[in-house]
Structures are given as C-alpha cells and as structure tokens.
Amino acid sequence: MAFGADTIALLALTILLAYTVFGLTGFGSAITAMPLLVQLIPLRMAVPLMLVFDLAAGLLMGLKNRRVVNRKELLRLVPFMLAGMAIGLFALVNAPERLLLLTLGIFILAYCAWSLVLQPGIRPIGSRWAMPLGIAGGIFTALFGTGGPIYTIYLARRLDDKLILRATISTLIFISGLSRLAMFSTAGLYRQESLLVLAAFLLPCALAGLYLGNHLHSRLPAARVVQAIWGVLILGGVSLVVRNL
C-alpha cells in the first residue's frame, strides 16, 4: 500500500474509535471518523472506504435486532434519502475537494452547536418531516457518510423505544450503504489504487470497535461517552474549517 506505517496506525485507531461509537449508539461512525480520516487520505477515498465498514457494521447490527425494526418509518424515509444521495454523489464527484471539506467542517460544527448550545428537546414531529430530513440526510450520506445524525433527528422524535430506534437507524444506514455501493461503483470510486486493499486491512479494526462498543453499551457512564464524542467532533470540525478557509 502507498501509505507509511504511521499513517496506517492512525487510520486503524480512527476506525476503531469510530466503530466503538457506532456500537455504543447505533450511528455516528462517519461523523466521528471523517474529520480525522481526511487529515490522512483524500476525501474521495475516505468516503468509499468508510462505506465498506458501514456495510459490515450495519449488517451485523441489523441482523441482530431485525425483529424490532420499524418498517413503516423506513419506507417513509428511504425514497427521499435516495433522492438526496443522487444530489450528494453529483457534488462529491464534481465539486472541489477544498469546498467539500469546508462544508464538512461547517456541518460538524453546526451539528455540535445545535445539540450542545440550542439543546433541543425530543418533541414528537409529524411524518411530513420525512421529506426534508430524508433528502438532507441523503445528501450528507453520499457526500461524507454523515447522514446518520440527520436521520436520528427525525427517528428519535417518531420512535419512543430506544431498542427500536437503534435497530431502525442501523438498518437505515445499511440500506443507504447498499445504495451508495451501487452509486459509487458506477461512478468509479472503487477503482482507486490501494482502496480495497486498505479496506481489507482495516476491516478487523472496524469489527473490533463494533464489538467493543456493544460490550460497553451498558457499562460506561453515558454522560462521559457523550462528552468524549463531542470533544472529538468539535476538534475535527474546527480543524477542517481552519485548514480549508
């Protein structure tokens, strides 16, 4: 592979951290990993790389909890998600990488501000929100793999049971992953040199993180986990904005 040992080690630690978060929450792997990955490899390599791991993690978690998935909400979101993904793929292939990275940094910081400063309550919302949030989630899913938080904004206000919420989000991410796999393959993103070799090398790190996150799900203080995740996101977002302004 055309990467040094130090780069490989940092990539492995990043993937391990990201999928520990995924195992703990059911989402958040890409939004945790992407600000760190793009410091090491190009964005157009990082996005399809993360997709390989998202598919593996989504398959494992989706199969584990498939009986409690809310299919009605999935069917409501998926068509709008696919429309958004088509828009996002066009931008990923054609837009300047510097502009995309700046957009990613702003998105992460905006999400942190929305969650930490505004601190919105989990109030129920109507099904009509599936269209704008589904499209927005699809755009950011195709661009950066970071649509999970947007889907969660919708689903957390539609589903009360935490197990059903976690299973539904994981299944939605898996469905989006299969769709992105078809789109990215058609666009030629998987023909990049070393990408598939790197994915195979790092896949055990993703699976180890997933196992660790599931193991720690009921053992770690939730508040400390959340604080650590926000810290990583804020630092990553600030770094992206500063580097690409």
VOBA-1610 file (N, C-alpha, C; in pm, whole numbers, padded with zeros to 5 digits, always signed):
BEGIN
Met+00084-00120+00000Met+00000+00000+00000Met+00087+00124+00000Ala+00035+00231-00061Ala+00112+00354-00074Ala+00097+00443+00048Phe+00104+00383+00167Phe+00092+00458+00292Phe+00201+00411+00387Gly+00252+00506+00469Gly+00352+00470+00568Gly+00290+00400+00688Ala+00377+00339+00770Ala+00329+00266+00887Ala+00259+00359+00985Asp+00307+00484+00999Asp+00244+00577+01092Asp+00103+00614+01044Thr+00086+00632+00912Thr-00046+00663+00858Thr-00141+00546+00879Ile-00094+00425+00854Ile-00178+00306+00874Ile-00221+00294+01019Ala-00128+00321+01112Ala-00161+00311+01255Ala-00266+00413+01295Leu-00253+00536+01243Leu-00352+00640+01274Leu-00488+00607+01212Leu-00487+00553+01092Leu-00611+00511+01028Leu-00679+00401+01110Ala-00600+00306+01158Ala-00655+00195+01236Ala-00718+00246+01366Leu-00650+00338+01435Leu-00704+00394+01559Leu-00832+00473+01533Thr-00835+00546+01423Thr-00954+00624+01387Thr-01073+00533+01362Ile-01052+00425+01286Ile-01161+00332+01256Ile-01207+00261+01383Leu-01114+00224+01469Leu-01150+00159+01596Leu-01238+00252+01680Leu-01199+00379+01691Leu-01277+00476+01767Leu-01416+00495+01706Ala-01420+00511+01574Ala-01546+00540+01506Ala-01648+00428+01526Tyr-01603+00304+01519Tyr-01699+00194+01529Tyr-01725+00152+01673Thr-01643+00197+01765Thr-01681+00187+01906Thr-01800+00279+01932Val-01795+00400+01875Val-01908+00493+01884Val-02033+00433+01819Phe-02015+00370+01702Phe-02128+00307+01633Phe-02189+00196+01720Gly-02104+00115+01782Gly-02154+00009+01868Gly-02228+00061+01990Leu-02185+00177+02041Leu-02250+00238+02158Leu-02383+00301+02122Thr-02394+00363+02004Thr-02509+00447+01973Thr-02595+00398+01858Gly-02540+00314+01769Gly-02612+00272+01651Gly-02588+00362+01531Phe-02516+00471+01548Phe-02481+00560+01438Phe-02356+00638+01481Gly-02311+00730+01395Gly-02203+00821+01434Gly-02065+00780+01390Ser-02051+00666+01319Ser-01917+00622+01279Ser-01852+00722+01183Ala-01926+00763+01081Ala-01867+00852+00980Ala-01842+00992+01033Ile-01937+01047+01109Ile-01919+01184+01158Ile-01805+01190+01261Thr-01776+01077+01326Thr-01661+01071+01416Thr-01531+01054+01340Ala-01533+00967+01238Ala-01409+00932+01169Ala-01369+01032+01062Met-01465+01088+00990Met-01432+01164+00869Met-01340+01284+00894Pro-01362+01365+01001Pro-01269+01477+01023Pro-01126+01433+01045Leu-01108+01311+01097Leu-00973+01258+01121Leu-00917+01192+00995Leu-01001+01118+00924Leu-00955+01047+00805Leu-00904+01143+00697Val-00975+01254+00679Val-00936+01345+00569Val-00808+01420+00600Gln-00757+01409+00723Gln-00624+01462+00751Gln-00516+01368+00697Leu-00556+01242+00667Leu-00461+01139+00630Leu-00473+01092+00486Ile-00595+01088+00433Ile-00619+01041+00297Ile-00720+01133+00229Pro-00727+01135+00096Pro-00822+01223+00026Pro-00967+01189+00060Leu-01052+01291+00054Leu-01194+01273+00084Leu-01257+01168-00006Arg-01224+01171-00135Arg-01287+01078-00230Arg-01240+00935-00210Met-01138+00914-00128Met-01100+00779-00086Met-01162+00746+00049Ala-01169+00846+00137Ala-01221+00821+00273Ala-01369+00782+00270Val-01448+00845+00184Val-01592+00818+00182Val-01622+00675+00138Pro-01571+00626+00024Pro-01598+00486-00011Pro-01531+00386+00083Leu-01420+00425+00145Leu-01356+00338+00244Leu-01448+00315+00363Met-01504+00423+00418Met-01595+00410+00532Met-01720+00330+00496Leu-01760+00338+00371Leu-01880+00265+00329Leu-01862+00115+00347Val-01743+00062+00318Val-01718-00081+00337Val-01744-00122+00482Phe-01697-00040+00575Phe-01714-00072+00716Phe-01858-00052+00762Asp-01923+00052+00708Asp-02064+00076+00742Asp-02151-00042+00701Leu-02122-00099+00584Leu-02199-00215+00539Leu-02180-00334+00632Ala-02055-00359+00672Ala-02029-00472+00762Ala-02095-00449+00898Ala-02081-00329+00953Ala-02140-00299+01083Ala-02292-00299+01077Gly-02348-00239+00971Gly-02493-00235+00957Gly-02552-00373+00941Leu-02481-00461+00869Leu-02529-00598+00852Leu-02533-00671+00986Leu-02426-00658+01064Leu-02420-00726+01193Leu-02527-00673+01289Met-02539-00542+01302Met-02634-00485+01397Met-02777-00496+01346Gly-02796-00487+01213Gly-02930-00501+01158Gly-02984-00640+01176Leu-02899-00741+01153Leu-02942-00879+01171Leu-02970-00909+01317Lys-02891-00852+01404Lys-02908-00877+01547Lys-03043-00829+01598Asn-03089-00713+01548Asn-03212-00653+01601Asn-03322-00640+01495Arg-03316-00723+01389Arg-03406-00704+01276Arg-03554-00718+01313Arg-03584-00793+01417Arg-03725-00817+01453Arg-03793-00693+01508Val-03716-00596+01557Val-03778-00479+01619Val-03766-00353+01532Val-03718-00368+01409Val-03707-00252+01319Val-03846-00201+01284Asn-03863-00067+01284Asn-03990-00006+01245Asn-03990+00011+01092Arg-04052-00081+01022Arg-04050-00081+00876Arg-04130+00035+00817Lys-04233+00079+00887Lys-04315+00189+00835Lys-04233+00317+00822Glu-04152+00347+00923Glu-04068+00466+00915Glu-03958+00451+00811Leu-03906+00330+00798Leu-03805+00307+00694Leu-03861+00335+00555Leu-03980+00281+00527Leu-04041+00300+00396Leu-04074+00447+00371Arg-04098+00522+00476Arg-04129+00664+00461Arg-04003+00744+00427Leu-03890+00707+00486Leu-03766+00784+00469Leu-03688+00748+00343Val-03686+00619+00308Val-03593+00570+00205Val-03606+00642+00071Pro-03727+00663+00015Pro-03734+00731-00116Pro-03671+00871-00115Phe-03693+00947-00009Phe-03635+01081+00000Phe-03484+01073+00021Met-03440+00973+00097Met-03298+00953+00118Met-03227+00925-00015Leu-03285+00841-00099Leu-03224+00807-00228Leu-03215+00929-00319Ala-03318+01013-00317Ala-03314+01137-00397Ala-03201+01227-00351Gly-03185+01241-00220Gly-03076+01323-00166Gly-02940+01265-00199Met-02928+01132-00199Met-02800+01069-00228Met-02756+01094-00372Ala-02851+01098-00464Ala-02816+01128-00604Ala-02756+01268-00615Ile-02814+01363-00543Ile-02761+01500-00543Ile-02621+01503-00480Gly-02607+01433-00366Gly-02478+01432-00297Gly-02368+01366-00378Leu-02399+01258-00450Leu-02298+01191-00532Leu-02248+01283-00643Phe-02340+01356-00705Phe-02301+01450-00810Phe-02201+01553-00755Ala-02230+01604-00635Ala-02140+01703-00574Ala-02006+01641-00536Leu-02007+01517-00484Leu-01884+01451-00443Leu-01790+01432-00561Val-01845+01395-00675Val-01762+01367-00794Val-01714+01496-00859Asn-01794+01602-00855Asn-01765+01721-00937Asn-01715+01843-00859Ala-01748+01857-00731Ala-01713+01978-00657Ala-01566+01974-00614Pro-01500+02090-00599Pro-01362+02094-00549Pro-01353+02036-00408Glu-01248+01957-00382Glu-01237+01890-00252Glu-01226+01991-00138Arg-01158+02102-00161Arg-01144+02201-00054Arg-01280+02254-00011Leu-01368+02280-00107Leu-01503+02327-00075Leu-01581+02220+00000Leu-01565+02094-00039Leu-01635+01984+00029Leu-01587+01970+00173Leu-01456+01980+00194Leu-01403+01968+00330Leu-01448+02084+00418Leu-01454+02204+00363Leu-01505+02318+00438Leu-01652+02295+00475Thr-01729+02243+00381Thr-01870+02211+00407Thr-01882+02108+00518Leu-01796+02005+00515Leu-01798+01904+00620Leu-01769+01965+00756Gly-01666+02052+00764Gly-01633+02116+00891Gly-01747+02201+00944Ile-01810+02279+00856Ile-01922+02363+00897Ile-02040+02277+00943Phe-02065+02168+00870Phe-02174+02077+00908Phe-02152+02020+01049Ile-02029+01976+01076Ile-02000+01917+01207Ile-02015+02020+01318Leu-01962+02139+01297Leu-01973+02243+01400Leu-02118+02287+01418Ala-02194+02295+01309Ala-02335+02332+01320Ala-02412+02226+01398Tyr-02381+02100+01372Tyr-02447+01991+01445Tyr-02413+01996+01594Cys-02285+02023+01625Cys-02244+02034+01765Cys-02316+02152+01833Ala-02323+02267+01764Ala-02389+02383+01822Ala-02538+02356+01843Trp-02600+02291+01745Trp-02744+02260+01755Trp-02771+02169+01874Ser-02682+02073+01896Ser-02704+01975+02003Ser-02663+02027+02140Leu-02551+02103+02146Leu-02496+02143+02275Leu-02545+02280+02323Val-02559+02374+02230Val-02597+02510+02267Val-02749+02527+02268Leu-02811+02488+02157Leu-02956+02502+02150Leu-03028+02399+02236Gln-02966+02278+02248Gln-03021+02170+02330Gln-03171+02151+02306Pro-03208+02114+02182Pro-03350+02095+02152Pro-03408+01976+02226Gly-03531+01987+02269Gly-03598+01876+02335Gly-03641+01771+02233Ile-03665+01651+02282Ile-03709+01542+02195Ile-03862+01546+02188Arg-03914+01642+02113Arg-04058+01654+02097Arg-04103+01579+01973Pro-04219+01514+01977Pro-04268+01441+01859Pro-04286+01536+01741Ile-04261+01485+01619Ile-04282+01563+01498Ile-04367+01481+01402Gly-04428+01549+01304Gly-04513+01483+01207Gly-04435+01411+01100Ser-04501+01320+01030Ser-04436+01241+00926Ser-04395+01326+00806Arg-04451+01449+00792Arg-04415+01534+00678Arg-04267+01574+00682Trp-04203+01565+00798Trp-04062+01598+00810Trp-03972+01492+00745Ala-04031+01378+00707Ala-03951+01275+00642Ala-03891+01325+00511Met-03962+01412+00439Met-03911+01459+00309Met-03788+01549+00325Pro-03795+01663+00397Pro-03675+01748+00404Pro-03558+01682+00476Leu-03587+01610+00585Leu-03478+01547+00660Leu-03423+01426+00585Gly-03509+01354+00513Gly-03462+01242+00433Gly-03371+01288+00320Ile-03410+01396+00252Ile-03327+01449+00142Ile-03195+01504+00196Ala-03202+01582+00305Ala-03079+01637+00364Ala-02988+01525+00411Gly-03045+01424+00476Gly-02965+01311+00521Gly-02901+01239+00404Gly-02975+01221+00294Gly-02921+01154+00177Gly-02805+01231+00115Ile-02816+01364+00109Ile-02708+01446+00054Ile-02580+01428+00135Phe-02592+01441+00268Phe-02472+01430+00351Phe-02423+01286+00364Thr-02514+01189+00344Thr-02470+01049+00341Thr-02381+01023+00220Ala-02423+01070+00104Ala-02342+01048-00017Ala-02213+01128-00013Leu-02219+01252+00038Leu-02101+01337+00040Leu-01996+01288+00140Phe-02039+01257+00261Phe-01943+01229+00368Phe-01976+01105+00450Gly-02091+01042+00425Gly-02136+00932+00510Gly-02188+00978+00643Thr-02225+01107+00656Thr-02261+01166+00785Thr-02411+01193+00798Gly-02493+01120+00725Gly-02637+01144+00733Gly-02702+01090+00859Gly-02632+01002+00931Gly-02689+00938+01049Gly-02751+01035+01150Pro-02681+01143+01190Pro-02741+01237+01285Pro-02870+01301+01234Ile-02879+01325+01102Ile-03000+01386+01047Ile-03116+01287+01054Tyr-03090+01161+01018Tyr-03195+01060+01030Tyr-03238+01046+01176Thr-03142+01057+01267Thr-03173+01041+01409Thr-03261+01155+01460Ile-03239+01278+01408Ile-03324+01391+01446Ile-03470+01356+01418Tyr-03494+01292+01303Tyr-03631+01254+01267Tyr-03678+01133+01348Leu-03601+01025+01347Leu-03649+00900+01406Leu-03661+00908+01557Ala-03573+00985+01623Ala-03580+00997+01769Ala-03709+01066+01814Arg-03769+01142+01724Arg-03895+01211+01755Arg-04017+01135+01706Arg-03992+01020+01644Arg-04101+00935+01597Arg-04110+00803+01672Leu-03998+00760+01729Leu-03992+00629+01795Leu-03951+00647+01941Asp-04031+00596+02032Asp-04004+00612+02175Asp-03911+00505+02231Asp-03920+00384+02179Asp-03842+00273+02231Asp-03697+00281+02182Lys-03601+00284+02275Lys-03460+00301+02238Lys-03407+00184+02156Leu-03453+00062+02186Leu-03407-00054+02110Leu-03457-00048+01966Ile-03584-00011+01949Ile-03641+00003+01814Ile-03570+00116+01739Leu-03545+00228+01808Leu-03476+00341+01745Leu-03338+00300+01697Arg-03261+00234+01782Arg-03125+00193+01748Arg-03125+00095+01631Ala-03217-00001+01633Ala-03225-00100+01526Ala-03269-00037+01395Thr-03363+00059+01401Thr-03413+00122+01280Thr-03306+00210+01216Ile-03233+00285+01298Ile-03124+00368+01245Ile-03017+00281+01181Ser-02979+00173+01248Ser-02876+00085+01194Ser-02919+00023+01061Thr-03045-00017+01052Thr-03095-00076+00928Thr-03100+00028+00817Leu-03141+00151+00850Leu-03145+00257+00751Leu-03005+00286+00697Ile-02906+00287+00785Ile-02768+00311+00743Ile-02720+00197+00652Phe-02763+00075+00682Phe-02726-00039+00597Phe-02789-00026+00459Ile-02917+00012+00454Ile-02984+00032+00325Ile-02915+00143+00245Ser-02882+00252+00314Ser-02812+00361+00245Ser-02675+00316+00197Gly-02613+00225+00272Gly-02483+00173+00233Gly-02490+00091+00104Leu-02590+00005+00093Leu-02607-00073-00030Leu-02632+00019-00150Ser-02712+00123-00128Ser-02741+00218-00235Ser-02615+00294-00276Arg-02538+00336-00177Arg-02414+00408-00208Arg-02314+00318-00277Leu-02310+00190-00239Leu-02218+00096-00303Leu-02244+00090-00453Ala-02373+00081-00490Ala-02408+00079-00632Ala-02369+00210-00700Met-02400+00324-00635Met-02370+00455-00693Met-02219+00477-00706Phe-02145+00447-00599Phe-02000+00470-00600Phe-01931+00379-00701Ser-01978+00256-00713Ser-01918+00164-00810Ser-01940+00214-00951Thr-02062+00262-00977Thr-02093+00317-01109Thr-02007+00440-01140Ala-01982+00522-01036Ala-01903+00644-01055Ala-01753+00617-01059Gly-01710+00491-01036Gly-01569+00455-01046Gly-01486+00483-00922Leu-01550+00512-00809Leu-01474+00546-00689Leu-01398+00425-00632Tyr-01444+00304-00662Tyr-01374+00186-00609Tyr-01261+00138-00701Arg-01234+00212-00806Arg-01120+00177-00892Arg-00992+00249-00848Gln-01000+00322-00737Gln-00881+00393-00688Gln-00777+00293-00636Glu-00652+00321-00668Glu-00542+00233-00627Glu-00534+00222-00476Ser-00519+00100-00426Ser-00498+00067-00284Ser-00624+00077-00199Leu-00736+00127-00253Leu-00853+00148-00168Leu-00905+00016-00110Leu-00925-00083-00195Leu-00982-00209-00147Leu-00884-00285-00058Val-00755-00273-00088Val-00653-00336-00002Val-00655-00272+00137Leu-00664-00139+00139Leu-00671-00066+00265Leu-00797-00104+00342Ala-00909-00116+00272Ala-01035-00154+00337Ala-01023-00292+00401Ala-00965-00387+00330Ala-00950-00522+00385Ala-00858-00522+00507Phe-00754-00440+00502Phe-00659-00433+00613Phe-00723-00373+00738Leu-00811-00274+00720Leu-00869-00202+00834Leu-01002-00260+00882Leu-01062-00351+00804Leu-01191-00407+00844Leu-01188-00471+00983Pro-01082-00547+01021Pro-01081-00601+01158Pro-01087-00492+01265Cys-01033-00373+01240Cys-01040-00263+01336Cys-01185-00217+01353Ala-01258-00211+01242Ala-01399-00172+01250Ala-01479-00275+01328Leu-01456-00403+01302Leu-01529-00509+01372Leu-01493-00512+01520Ala-01365-00487+01551Ala-01324-00482+01692Ala-01390-00365+01764Gly-01398-00249+01698Gly-01465-00135+01757Gly-01612-00161+01779Leu-01676-00226+01682Leu-01818-00259+01695Leu-01842-00351+01814Tyr-01756-00452+01829Tyr-01768-00543+01943Tyr-01746-00467+02074Leu-01645-00381+02078Leu-01615-00306+02199Leu-01731-00214+02235Gly-01786-00144+02137Gly-01898-00054+02164Gly-02019-00127+02217Asn-02052-00243+02158Asn-02165-00322+02207Asn-02138-00373+02348His-02014-00411+02375His-01978-00461+02507His-01988-00352+02613Leu-01952-00229+02576Leu-01951-00117+02671Leu-02085-00045+02680His-02181-00084+02593His-02308-00011+02581His-02378+00008+02715Ser-02379-00095+02798Ser-02449-00087+02927Ser-02354-00071+03045Arg-02225-00047+03017Arg-02126-00043+03125Arg-02062+00094+03146Leu-02059+00177+03043Leu-01996+00308+03056Leu-02098+00414+03098Pro-02056+00512+03178Pro-02145+00625+03208Pro-02177+00700+03080Ala-02304+00711+03047Ala-02346+00771+02920Ala-02293+00914+02905Ala-02293+00990+03016Ala-02251+01130+03009Ala-02105+01143+02966Arg-02017+01056+03018Arg-01875+01062+02983Arg-01852+01026+02837Val-01925+00926+02789Val-01913+00886+02649Val-01952+01002+02557Val-02064+01066+02588Val-02113+01177+02507Val-02013+01292+02508Gln-01955+01324+02624Gln-01857+01431+02632Gln-01735+01403+02545Ala-01689+01279+02546Ala-01573+01242+02466Ala-01602+01255+02317Ile-01721+01211+02276Ile-01759+01218+02135Ile-01767+01364+02089Trp-01830+01450+02172Trp-01841+01591+02135Trp-01703+01654+02123Gly-01612+01617+02211Gly-01478+01672+02205Gly-01409+01639+02074Val-01420+01513+02030Val-01360+01471+01903Val-01423+01547+01787Leu-01556+01560+01788Leu-01626+01626+01679Leu-01588+01774+01669Ile-01583+01843+01781Ile-01553+01986+01779Ile-01411+02011+01730Leu-01316+01933+01780Leu-01177+01949+01735Leu-01164+01921+01585Gly-01228+01814+01541Gly-01222+01780+01399Gly-01287+01885+01311Gly-01403+01937+01353Gly-01472+02040+01276Gly-01392+02168+01266Val-01335+02211+01378Val-01254+02334+01378Val-01132+02316+01287Ser-01068+02200+01295Ser-00951+02176+01213Ser-00984+02183+01063Leu-01098+02124+01024Leu-01138+02127+00883Leu-01165+02269+00835Val-01235+02347+00916Val-01268+02483+00875Val-01142+02568+00864Val-01052+02559+00963Val-00930+02640+00963Val-00841+02604+00844Arg-00829+02474+00815Arg-00740+02431+00707Arg-00791+02465+00568Asn-00922+02478+00553Asn-00978+02493+00419Asn-01038+02631+00391Leu-01030+02722+00486Leu-01076+02860+00459Leu-00978+02930+00364
//
